[in-house]
Amino acid sequence: MATATASRLAVPAPRTSPHAPGRRRPAAPLPSAPPRPRALSAAPRGRVVCPAAPASSPASTTDAGQDRLQKVPVSNIRNFSIIAHIDHGKSTLADKLLELTGTVQKREMKQQFLDNMDLERERGITIKLQAARMRYIMNDEPYCLNLIDTPGHVDFSYEVSRSLAACEGALLVVDASQGVEAQTLANVYLALENDLEIIPVLNKIDLPGAEPDRVAQEIEEIIGMDCSNAIRCSAKEGIGITEILDAIVTKIPPPQNTAKSPLRALIFDSYYDPYRGVIVYFRVVDGSIKKGDKICFMASGKEYVADEIGVLSPNQMQVSELYAGEVGYLSASIRSVADARVGDTITHSSKRAECALPGYSQATPMELREALEKLQLNDAALKFEPESSSAMGFGFRCGFLGLLHMEIVQERLEREYNLNLIITAPSVVYHVNLADGETVECSNPSLLPEPGKRRSIEEPYVKIDMLTPKEYIGPIMELGQERRGEFKEMNFITENRASVVYELPLAEMVGDFFDQLKSRSAKVIASEALSAIRKDVLSKCYGGDISRKKKLLKKQAEGKRRMKAIGRVDVPQEAFMAVLKLEKEVL
Ligand SMILES: Nc1nc2c(ncn2[C@@H]2O[C@H](COP(=O)(O)OP(=O)(O)OP(=O)(O)O)[C@@H](O)[C@H]2O)c(=O)[nH]1
């Protein structure tokens, strides 16, 4: 990465938003700092919004026996997401909402229904967003609540933004024993960009260390949102769940009733089913769609017949028609994910909408090195192109949203497609401005044009805002300096918590930056050293002569030496990953 140091420019370098790592911005003067959350206080959220009730939409089910599929007027539909920092309890709350509305019976409830990928359950984090339709009765009125679950980790903010664009409101879940964290803020920004009604929820009040009053005050101070009526809940114990459902009905506005307009439906997710092709999750924004309709994806221009449409309850249930405001899925024997990309608009082939819905912001992932073609099938954020290297042979250069995204993709490929992969160190793409005025992209020092031919090199920069308790300010600033960072500003948000803003090269972040950040500010609660596993060659010796034991051990040592000399050494993937997470001392 020799180019990295030589590449700060006369022309201001492209900058990258902290919440969308890797997004390269045009070489323009430094954008002004993102609006401080306090600015929100001018537009208080959490008010009761009840626009005049639009006319009802017609029936839309082939399975009238299912209560929750019964039609409701569009004024009784609520589309919402749950946004939170990782581990603050989104999935647990989502499960409780499903349980309390009878959407999923308690006995069917696997722990955390919405986190239904094995990998998600093992790691305890949400990776792919899911949608679920619930029926809720309030004051004898039936309501249809569509929940779109969102992932919480920093690497998945792209998916969060896609799901938020399909909603009118969001529950902002904050752990009452922790308070506002970095990802809480990032997600709030995304929700505000999408103009959502935000309902603050203080979770985990059952914990002895919960301080809901302090956290409510913190949200008011940091985000500028009125928290006097913030709902206090325990998703685990089921406390405050009815209040949340009531607030969803009273505070989140219903969708516009535009069922008579030409069809426009926004794709917010998709996945590849080996039997049915690409399954598309969408929100009908205008018009209606029914089974058998000839549809067109406006960006790709591809046409298909919708041979199945339905709702997610949370399992797929077929319906005959979906109307403006509703959320559902369709399958149309689509073989390529590229034909129906997330962010695209679905319309009717015969009666096209005039213009597509504003697309979702496309995150440009950071560059990494190698992976395989199938990766992209149900992960639209993943980019790849074929590449060959003299050391590793043929492979693919891939773009990921971050290290966690990379690990998840790798594990999914290994488990779901039975592949064996090696992933090499991440890198970023540099812009090389040539003397003849041309600009070329360069991601490998060996491909750098000769010094005489190049005028300047630009490298992507990120602006990061780190929220930290005050005792860690020193170590965090030290890390910023070590990573070629430029200190920008520091603000005390509360007496004990500060926001430290740095600008630093993306190349310094793609490796182990988050690990380093965590290790400088996290306490080790418990640790244990495990000795290496070896075959116990002494197991058959019952007492007896020590020389016999020595002989056996010597034989074992010789065997190992011989294995090293002639054996095939498998370098596990973890070794490659460990190299990416180098300790400071090693560097
Ligand atoms: N004591 C207590 N624990 C809770 C509560 N809600 C969630 N938890 C626990 O907090 C942990 C994280 O909860 P999740 O629901 O997986 O968090 P999440 O926000 O969905 O996390 P990601 O899916 O990774 O974004 C789990 O161990 C839950 O059991 C609560 O109200 N009280």
PDBQT file of the ligand as one rigid body, heavy atoms in Angstrom, charges set to zero:
ROOT
HETATM    1  N1  LIG A 601     -32.693  -7.964  29.906  1.00  0.00    +0.000 N 
HETATM    2  C1  LIG A 601     -33.128  -7.732  28.686  1.00  0.00    +0.000 A 
HETATM    3  N2  LIG A 601     -32.457  -8.221  27.624  1.00  0.00    +0.000 NA
HETATM    4  C2  LIG A 601     -32.943  -7.963  26.401  1.00  0.00    +0.000 A 
HETATM    5  C3  LIG A 601     -34.126  -7.211  26.184  1.00  0.00    +0.000 A 
HETATM    6  N3  LIG A 601     -34.327  -7.106  24.856  1.00  0.00    +0.000 NA
HETATM    7  C4  LIG A 601     -33.320  -7.782  24.264  1.00  0.00    +0.000 A 
HETATM    8  N4  LIG A 601     -32.483  -8.295  25.184  1.00  0.00    +0.000 N 
HETATM    9  C5  LIG A 601     -31.268  -9.098  24.955  1.00  0.00    +0.000 C 
HETATM   10  O1  LIG A 601     -30.316  -8.300  24.280  1.00  0.00    +0.000 OA
HETATM   11  C6  LIG A 601     -29.586  -9.085  23.337  1.00  0.00    +0.000 C 
HETATM   12  C7  LIG A 601     -29.678  -8.479  21.962  1.00  0.00    +0.000 C 
HETATM   13  O2  LIG A 601     -31.025  -8.513  21.520  1.00  0.00    +0.000 OA
HETATM   14  P1  LIG A 601     -31.407  -8.598  19.986  1.00  0.00    +0.000 P 
HETATM   15  O3  LIG A 601     -32.888  -8.529  19.920  1.00  0.00    +0.000 OA
HETATM   16  O4  LIG A 601     -30.736  -9.738  19.300  1.00  0.00    +0.000 OA
HETATM   17  O5  LIG A 601     -30.710  -7.259  19.458  1.00  0.00    +0.000 OA
HETATM   18  P2  LIG A 601     -30.741  -6.618  18.027  1.00  0.00    +0.000 P 
HETATM   19  O6  LIG A 601     -30.821  -5.148  18.255  1.00  0.00    +0.000 OA
HETATM   20  O7  LIG A 601     -31.797  -7.250  17.189  1.00  0.00    +0.000 OA
HETATM   21  O8  LIG A 601     -29.328  -6.962  17.451  1.00  0.00    +0.000 OA
HETATM   22  P3  LIG A 601     -28.928  -7.102  15.904  1.00  0.00    +0.000 P 
HETATM   23  O9  LIG A 601     -29.897  -8.055  15.278  1.00  0.00    +0.000 OA
HETATM   24  O10 LIG A 601     -27.582  -7.684  15.914  1.00  0.00    +0.000 OA
HETATM   25  O11 LIG A 601     -28.988  -5.754  15.338  1.00  0.00    +0.000 OA
HETATM   26  C8  LIG A 601     -30.169 -10.490  23.412  1.00  0.00    +0.000 C 
HETATM   27  O12 LIG A 601     -29.359 -11.229  24.259  1.00  0.00    +0.000 OA
HETATM   28  C9  LIG A 601     -31.543 -10.282  24.033  1.00  0.00    +0.000 C 
HETATM   29  O13 LIG A 601     -31.990 -11.397  24.761  1.00  0.00    +0.000 OA
HETATM   30  C10 LIG A 601     -34.821  -6.723  27.341  1.00  0.00    +0.000 A 
HETATM   31  O14 LIG A 601     -35.847  -6.054  27.280  1.00  0.00    +0.000 OA
HETATM   32  N5  LIG A 601     -34.264  -7.013  28.547  1.00  0.00    +0.000 N 
ENDROOT
TORSDOF 0
